[in-house]
Amino acid sequence: MELRQLRYFVAVAEELHYGRAARRLHISGPALSQQIIALERDLGTPLFLRDRRGVQLTGAGRALLADARQILALADSARERVRQEAEAASPLRLGYVSWLPDGLRALVAPAVSLRVDDWVLPSHTQADRVAEGTLDLALAWIEAREAAAKGLSAHLIWAEPLPAVYPGVTTDEPVPAARVTVLADADESAWSSWNRYAVEFATHVGAKLVEIHDGGVTGEAFYAHVRRINSPVLASPKRHTAAVPPGLGHRPVARPRPLWTWSLLHRADDERPGVRHVVESLEAYARGRGWTTAPPGWWLPADDPHRTALET
C-alpha cells in the first residue's frame, strides 16, 4: 500500500467519479483505475462498487477512508516539517543595488543565515530576480505598479535624501530644486529605474534634464559632467566608487527635497519565518536610525509605494 495509491483512493472516494478524480489528480483515467485495482488487490477486498449509476464506497472503502486521510495528513505534515528545517538550514539569498545597512548579517543572526548575492545589479533586475525566485530578498527601488505586477511586497528601509554635487566646497546651504541639473542615461538596461525617477523629478520641479550616453550617472564620469555643466547636478543613490575630486562639494536640495526609497523586497506569498525575521529586523533597525522618517518638504514620485507611510 503506497501513499500515492492512498491519495488516488481518497480522490475517487471524495469525487465518486473516476473522470473527475483523474482530472483533479492530473493523471489519465486508465492510470487511476490501474492504481485503484492494485490497491484493492493488495488489501484483498474491493473498495468501490462500480455500475452504470456511478461509483460507491464499499464497507471496506468507508473503513479505509478515515485512516487514509489521517495517514496522508501525517505524511504531509512530516514533509512540511522537513521542508521548513531544510529552509532554515539554507541561507536566504539577498541582492542589492548599491547600498546595504552596515552589519547586515549581524542584524538577523543567529536566527537566519543570510547570503548577500555577489551580483550588484540595477533595481529592476533585482526585483525580477526576487519575483522569479533566484533571490529571496533584495534592497532596491521600485514603483507600486511594478511591485504589484511582479507579486512583490515592498518594505521601506530608508528614505534617502539625494544631494547635489557642484563646483565648490561642501556646505549645508540648500540649493533650490529648480536650479539643479538632472542626468538621464540612454542605457535603459542599466538605468531605467533612475531615469524614471530623474525625468519625473525634473518635470515636477522644472529642473534641467540632460541626456548622457556614457553611464555617467555615477563615478568619475559623473564628476566630469558636473565640471562640464558647472552648476549643481543631482546625485544618484548609486554609491560612487571614485573619490570626490578636489573642487567639488555636496549641497542639500530643497523646495522640494528629493527622496529615494530603498525597499526590502520579497515575494508577497513568501511566508517563511526566515523571510519574516529579516523584514522585521531591518524595519526595526531602520526605525531606530530614523531612516523611515521623512524630512520637511520632501518629494517622491507619484507611484512610490511608501508615499502614504511617509505622509502619516
GILIN-V617441 format. One line per field, one symbol per residue. burial: + if it has 16 or more other ideal C-beta (glycine too) atoms within 10 Angstrom, else -. A space follows every 50 residues. Layout:
BEGIN
burial: ???
END
This chain:
BEGIN
burial: ----+++++++++-+--+--++--+------++-++--++-----+++-- ----+-+---+--++--+--+--------------------+++++++-- +--+--++---+-+-++---+++++++++++---++++++++++-++--+ -++++++++-++++++--------+-+-+++++++----++-++++++-+ ++--+-+--+-+---+++---++-++-----+++++++---------+++ ++++-++++++++++++--+-+-++-+++-+++-++----++-+---+++ +--++++--+--
END
